[in-house]
Amino acid sequence: MLTRQRKELLLTRLKQDGQIVARSLSEELGLSEDTIRRDLRELAAEGLLQRVHGGALPLDLPPSPAMGKFSERQRLSSDAKPAIARAAAAMITPGQVVFIDGGTTSVQLARALPPDLRCTVVTHSPSVAVELTEHAAADVILIGGRLFKHSIVAMGTAALEAIAQIRTDIYFMGVCSVHPESGISTGDFDEAGVKRAISAMARRTVVLASPEKLDTASPYQIAPLSHVSAIIVSGDAPEALLKRYRKLGIEVTKA
């Protein structure tokens, strides 16, 4: 197959499916994954698609405002985040071991935990840990490592080694983007890997999705939506939008 024919085929599949996963498409077409990835890079340079980790997305898929600085993200959906946090806190039962991710909604979740709830909270977010210092009933395990300043979380080898030793009942995941086709994604390659590692050690992964994150895509996929047990959204999220997630078998909770 000529290069031009391959690229035309890739653009046609992107239009039909809403995404390209390089590995699966290379197997289907009998082409090397490196060839597919090179074609995608060239198409992205031509402004014809959006290159993301593992494949590509259409250009018209909006980027997430949640990729901004931490101080900027604190001002996004400031009314919705406490409600989402309260709904998340209500999912925790006494005695559970839960992992709370970093991020502005996660800090609200730490504040929303009932003061008499006995549980163990694991986190790689210093901000979340500080919020729980006065929570006498909660044991807190703080994962250490290199500080990723964008999300104010620990990352790197030390963090991954510690994460791999703790099995949790629920992982409350913060993301930049949630999309029915492109899954859950974030703006940093290494952070996506850390989130995958945490999710792999959890019985359930619950995504905290404030309004600006729905139906958007960020460059680095954490996982497809099949890896997600539930999504918590704001109470005013349009039902027509949420149907797309429910059709995938995901529990959607409106806060």
N, C-alpha and C positions, 0 to 999 in steps of 0.2 A: 504494500500500500504506500503510495506516494505521500510525502509530507503534507502537501496541500489537501489531499483526500482525508488524511488522519485528522487534520485540524477542523475541516468541515464537519466530519463525523463527531468530533468532540463538542463542537458548538451546537450541533443538532441534539445530541444527548443531553447537554446542559439545559437546553430549552425544554426538552421533554420531561426530564426528571427533576429539574430544579437544583441539581448538584452533580458533581463528578467525584467518585471515589477511585483514586488512581489504581489501587491494588486490585479491586474487583473488576474494574474495566480492563485492566491489562490481562487478567485471566480469561475474561470473556472474549477478547479480541485476539488472544494469542500473541500479544506484543509485550515487550519488556516494560516493567514499571518505570524504568529510567527514561524510556522513550516517551511514555505518556507524560511524565513529569516535565520533561524538556519542552514538549509541545505546549503544555499548560503555562510554563514560564514565558514562553514566547508570545502566546496569546494574551497573557496578562500585560506584557510589555507593550502590546499593540492596543491595549485598552479595551479588550473584548470580553474579559471576564475578571473575576476577583480570585486571586490565588490564595488558598488557605492550606494549612497543614493537612496533608493526605489527599488533596484534591483541589476542587475549585467550586465557586459559587457564582451566580449571576451578578452582574454589576449593579442591578437595580435593587438588590437586597440591602436594606439600610444598615449602616454601622451603628453600634451601640453607643449612646451617650455615656454609658457606665465605664468607658475606657478612659475617662478623664482623671484628673488628680483626685486624691482622697478628699481634700477640702472641697473640691467642686462637687463630688459625688454626694457629700453630706447634704447638699441643698436640693438634690434630685428626689422627687417623690417623698418629701419630708413628712407628709401626712399618711402616706400609704405604708411606709416602712414599719412604724410602731404596730399597726394593725397586723401586718404580716408576721411580725415578731411574736405577737401574742398568740396567733394561731399556731405558730411553730412550737411555742412553749407548751401549749395545751396537748401536743402530741407526746410529750415526755411523761413516762410513768415512773413512780418511785423505784429506785434501785438500778435504773438503766445507766449504761455507759454511752454517752453521746459525744460526737465530735462537732464542735462549732467552728466553722470556717472564719476567715477574716472578712472584713468588709463592713460597710456602714449598717446594713440590715442586721448583720450578725451581732454587732454591738448592741443594737436594740433588742435582739433576742436574749442576750445575757441579762439585760436590765429587766426583761419581762419574766424571767424565771421566778416562780413563787418562792418566797423566802424560806418556806418550810419544806421545799421539795428536796428530798435526799436523792442525790444522783452523783455520778462522776462525769465531769466535763473535761474532755480532752480538746486542746486547741493549740494551734501554732501562731495565734494572734495575741501579742502582748496587750492590745486594747481590750480584747474579750476577757483575758485573765484579770486585768485590773478591775473591770466592772464586777467581777465575782469575788473580790477580796473581802467584802462585807457579807457575803452569802455563806452563813455558818453551816448550812446543811449540805453544801456542795463541795465535794473534793475536786480539786482542779489539778490537772496534769498539763504543764506547759511544755510544748515541743520547742526545742531550740535549734539554731542554725544561723545561716546568713540572712540578715534582714532585707526583705524585698520591700522597698519603701513605697512603691505604688499602692500595694494592698496592706502594708504594715503586717506582714506575716514572715515567719521563718521558712527558709527554703534551703536547698542544697543536700549534700550526702548525709549529713548528720540528721537532718529532719526526716529524710526518707527512711533511714535505718530505724529511727524511733517509731515512725508511723507503722512500719511493717511488723511491729511487736504488739500492737494493740488492736484487738477486735472490738468493734463498737456496734451498738444496737441501731443507732440512727446517725447519719452524717447530714448535717444541715449545710448544704453547699451554697456558697455565693458564686455567682457567675456574671459575666458581662452580657451574655446573650443566650437566648433560648429560641430555637426555631424548629418547626416540625420536621424539616428535611435535613438541616445541617446540624441538628442536635444542640448540645450545650457547648459553649465556647468562651474563650477568654483572650486577652490581648498579649499574653506572654507565653512563649513556648515552654519554659521550665515550670511556670505556675500551672499550666495545663497538666503536666506530668505529675506534679504533686497532688493535684485534685484527683487524678485518676487513681493514684496510690491510696489515698484516703478512702475513696469510694470502694475500692477493691476489698478493703478490710471492714466494710460496714454491711450489716444485714439489709438496711434500707438507706437509699440516698434521696433526700428531700431537697428540692431546689427552691431557694427563696428568690422569687421573681417579681421585683417591683416593675411598674408599668413600662418604663423606658427600655426594659430588656426583652420584652416579648416580640417575637417575629423580627429579630435582628440577628446579625452574624458578626462574630469577631474572628480574627485570623487563625486562631489555634483551637482546634476541636478538642474538647475534653473527652467526650463520649457521645455516641448516638443516644437518642431519647429512650431506647430500649434498656439502658442502664439506669434509668431514673424511676423510682417508685412513685413519687408524688411531686407536684408543683404547688406552691402556695402563692396565690396572686392577690391583688387588691380587690376589694368588693365591687368596684366599678369596672372591672375588666369586661369587655364586650363578650357576651356569650357566643356569638358567631366566631370569634377568634379562638375561644377556649375549646370549641367543638373539635378543632383539628387535633388538639392534644389528647382529648378524651378518646377519640377514635383510635389512637395508638395504644390504648389500654392504660393510660397514665391517670392516676387519681389526681384530680384538680380541686384544691380547696380555696374557696374565696374567703378572704379575711374580712 
